[in-house]
Every structure is written in structure tokens, then in C-alpha cells.
Amino acid sequence: MASRKLSKLAAASLALAGLLGSPAIAQSPTYGVGRTPTAEELRRMDISISHTGDELPAGNGNAKEGAQLYVQKACVGCHGVTGLGGMAPQLRSKLAPELPVWKKERILPLRSPYATVVWDYINRGMPLGLEGTLTPNEVYSLTAYLLFLNNVIPEDMVLNRENLPKVKMPIGDEFGKPHDYKRNSPRLEGYPY
Ligand code: HEC
């Protein structure tokens, strides 16, 4: 009796293993949680902008419009007037424009290797607490304003999807240059460890 039960069990588990191994079953919903996202949901999530700027939306903006938006959208409340003196990180270098960029502060609109990264950051993460509420034109304008504040572009330059990827950032080709490392010495010049 016991052995018959056991062999039934073995047969059942073999059948189950066979079922699980079959690709048709593996692809069907197994756990009953989640669902396929809709095209609209995917569109809203698919916001990454690469350095080539291929994914940038149409639109444009300049630093003058950006300066107004900087106040209207309350960037000023966290980052301070013209990017200085707020509780959040400073957005403008206080140091002389002629200093080499590696001697300046670590500020995104200054140290970023590509201007598209600045656009992507503002579009994705700012204003903090109201992320995703800025229109493409507003993001172009705010990007232009912050790049202008850091002497990267002239005040009257109108940024759009064609010229933003071509903006020459001050970091040039100096980004991430390896250096000689000696054990127990700082990893980068000026770093505490
Ligand atoms: C509620 C406060 C708040 C508001 C409002 C806000 N920010 Fe920020 N922002 C922050 C904080 C905090 C950080 C740093 C986040 C981190 O490092 O993780 C930051 C980071 C940034 C950075 C990157 C700074 C760097 O050098 O790494 C940029 C650029 C920026 N904000 C732009 C804006 C713009 C443009 C607006 C307005 C549309 C805005 N922020 C509104 C709090 C705020």
C-alpha cells in the first residue's frame, strides 16, 4: 500500500517536472501578480536621455526664460538666488571663470561630461517633490540658465534637441583621467581618502 502511494507520488512529481520544463507553461502567468504595462505607462517611464541626445523631445528654451522659471518653479527656495546660498547643492561656481574646471566645485552643470546629462537630471529629478512636472520647453530653458550661470553657453543661446548634444562642456576630454595611485594615498587630488 505504502509503496503504491509512493510510486503515485513519484509519477505526479515527474509529471509536474515535465510541465514546468515545458516552455509553453514557463511563459504563461504563473504567480498571478502584475500585468503587462500599457504603451502609455511605458512611454511615461521611458525617459532616459543618452549622451547623444537621440531621445530628446522637441522644444527649446533660453537662459532668460530659465531665470524666470527658476523662481516660478521654486528652484530658488532650495538652491538659493542664482544657484548660491540655499540648503540644496550650489548650482553655480563661485570661483574665477579662468580656473581649470578640475580646480572648481563639483557642480553638475559645470562638471558634467555632456549637457544632455544636465537636461536629463532636471527632467527626471527636479523640482524635488514635484518630479516629472516640467514640460520639455521648461527643461530646455532651465538647462540653458544653469549652463549660462556657469559660463558654458552665452545668455541668448536657444537650446534645442539639435544643439544641446553639441554643447562643449568645460570638462572637455579631461573626464575621468586615471592617475598614479599609491597605497594609502587619496584616490583623487583633494579627496580626504
Ligand atoms: C525641495 C528642494 C528642491 C527644489 C525645489 C529643487 N531642488 Fe534641485 N536639488 C535638491 C537637492 C536636495 C539636490 C541634491 C540631490 C542629490 O544629490 O541627491 C538637488 C540637485 C539638483 C541638481 C544637481 C546638482 C549637482 O551638482 O549635483 C540640479 C542641476 C538641480 N537640483 C536643479 C534644480 C532645478 C532646475 C530646480 C527647479 C526646477 C530644482 N533643482 C528644484 C533640492 C531641490
Residues whose N, C-alpha, C, O or C-beta is under 5 A from the ligand:
A	BS01	HEC	K73 A74 C75 C78 A88 P89 Q90 R106 I107 L108 I122 M126 P127 L128 L142
